[in-house]
Amino acid sequence: MVIRRPSLRAIAAAVLLLLTACSRGPADHDPKPSPHPVFSKPLGTQPYAALQQTQNAGSASFTQKVTFTSKRGDAVQTTVGSLNFAGKRGAGKRDWTLPRTLPDRVKDALLGTAREEGLRDSSAVIAVDPQTVHYRSASAKYWLRYGANGDHVEGLDSIAKLRGTEAALSGTLLETVTTAKATAQRSTPGGGRSYRTEFGLDAAWGLLFPADLSEELAPVWKVDPTRAPVVMTLSVDSKGRITRAEADLSALLRKDNESALATVTGIHAELALAAHGSAKPAMPTSSDMILDAGKAVMADEDTKPGDCIDFNTGARTNALVVRVTCSGPHDARVFAQTPLGDGSYPGREAAEHRALDACGEAFDRAPSRWTDEAVPRDHYWSSWPLEAEWKASAEPVATCYVASRA
């Protein structure tokens, strides 16, 4: 009996057929797709996951509008800029649009107290990095460089408040997403989602507005705990990155007539994000004129006769000024520091009259090269200490100056 053994070639062919047959079968071990970084989370926590996904993108451009509605017209703050989440840097331009019919008291609350109507700081550029806060008023050709904590100058808490927590620039709705809880969602074209979210009034009160403006809003400790939370609509793209947020903040308004915002009937905020991962903040460069705020910004009573000053420091107070060179444009020129006597505080009206009288006498004695700058001609201004500063000073003085530009 002859037993035929298969040749090596035949064995190889059989193995090849077997392997080929196996490779054509169904895949038993396909890897499972990775869970979505946002949509796979529990509904309530998806807003926070979306914030993290947005930050993980590295950067984004943004536009935010905050509208204060009133019967006298709407005041609108618009901020346009870019955020670098990875580098904790951000820069943006903030502009206010104010109706002429808006009461001065409301304007002062929104923008900070002004020296004169025409010199309100209604437009500025802000740039923040881990070490510094840079501020440039639209009326200035220079940046003011403040330290990370706003420098140790009294009245500069509002500078430190320009730094945000979730983004370098403060005041955007991104600051509220950390505590926002989603209560409903729907799919949107392109694979994104839109959420109905809620967050507490304390988040809006403490994170969205400067401290002095917050004082004109309803204090959170006096707010009825049963009052409904703020409702915010939050939209994200297919990758879970935030593209839009919108919230009605009207619940923050006080119900009494004591607030400077008593005539304001509503507050509404809208935020839009774009250019995720490719936006680049326009930070100050070495070619820009930069003043050290620790040296240039001071209380007006610390200026000297002949000094030229600008009023817009970014600090939202008229008690501080910027000392600048007189060879360039400037808001005003100081012509005297006049003692007001060392007696007790005479009251606000009497103190004002005393300061004006003292500055009137000093105006007549001041060098004409200083007073000739006055706009309008022969018109002068004065500032004087309030009651607390008057009592704390050994010799209260009035700062006398002429406005140098209309």
VENNOR-V136796 format. One line per field, one symbol per residue. phi: phi as a letter, one per 20 degrees, with the letter a starting at -180 (. if undefined). psi: psi as a letter, one per 30 degrees, with the letter a starting at -180 (. if undefined). Layout:
phi->???
psi->???
//
This chain:
phi->.ddeeffgfffffffffffffffefffecffffffffdfeeggfefgffffffffffnaaebcccdddebfeoeecddccaccdffelcabaddcddcffffggffffffdofdfbgfdfeebbdccccfdbcdccffedecedddfgdnmecgndgffgffeedebgeenefgfefgdfdfdbbbfcgnnebcdeccbffffffeddcggffffeefgffdfgfeffffdcecdcefenefdbbbbedfffffedefffefeedaccccccdblfncfcfeegdfefecdfffdeebfffefdgnfdcdeednembeedcdecfefdfbfbcfdacdfdndfffeofffffffffffffffffefgffefffgcffmdccbcbffgffffeefbfcdedbdfdbf
psi->kkkkkkleeeeeeeeeeeeeeefflkkfhkkkkkkkfefflkeffeeeeeeeeeeffellllkkkkkjklfglkkkkkkkalkjeeghllklkkkkjkkffkkeeeeeeeflklelefgkifklkkkklfflkkkjkfflglkkjklfgglikkggefefffklefleklflfffffefkkkflllklkggalkkjlkllfeeeeffflleeeeffljkfffkjffkklkkkkkklaffgkkfkkkkjgfffklglgfkfgffkflkkkkkkkahkffkjkilklfflkkkjffefklkfffllkfkkllfjfffgkgfklkklkfflklelkkfljkkglgalkfleeeeeeeeeeeeeeeefflkffefffkjlkgklllllkaeeeeffkeiklkkklkkfk.
//
